[in-house]
Structures are given as C-alpha cells and as structure tokens.
Amino acid sequence: MSVQYPQGRATVGEKPGNEPEEARLQNASRQIVQDAVLRAVRQVSREGRGQERARGGVQRGVGDVTKKQEKK
C-alpha cells in the first residue's frame, strides 16, 4: 500500500488546506508573545517610576549632600 500526497506537498502528516490554519496559529502565537512582552515592559517601567518617587524623584549620586550630612 502506498501513500499519495497532493501535488506540491512533501511533508508527511499535513492535511491539504492546512496552511491558513497554521498561519493563523503562528500569528496568534506571535501576538500573544508580543502582548506579554509589552505588558512586562510596562510593568517594569511602572515599578521603576514608583521606586523613583519613593526616593524623592531624584537619584543621589556620589558627592550629593543628604539632610543628615547637612545637620552635622
């Protein structure tokens, strides 16, 4: 018994007309990943802004005078 594939199809196990479904699944997967990455970037950005606000909005560098140092 021999298996015959539709002309132009060399991959075993694929059904004719499967390309649109495969493309749709790939696009959906790509969109899910892009959305997840975008959400993660936004969350990290929000957390960074929150930490900056907690520090008073200005990062202190070497040589900056703090209020404790001013009192001395």
Secondary structure, 3 states (H helix, E strand, C coil): CCCCCCCCCCCCCCCCCCHHHHHHHHHHHHHHHHHHHHHHHHHHHHHHHHHHHHCCCCCCCCCCCCHHHHHC
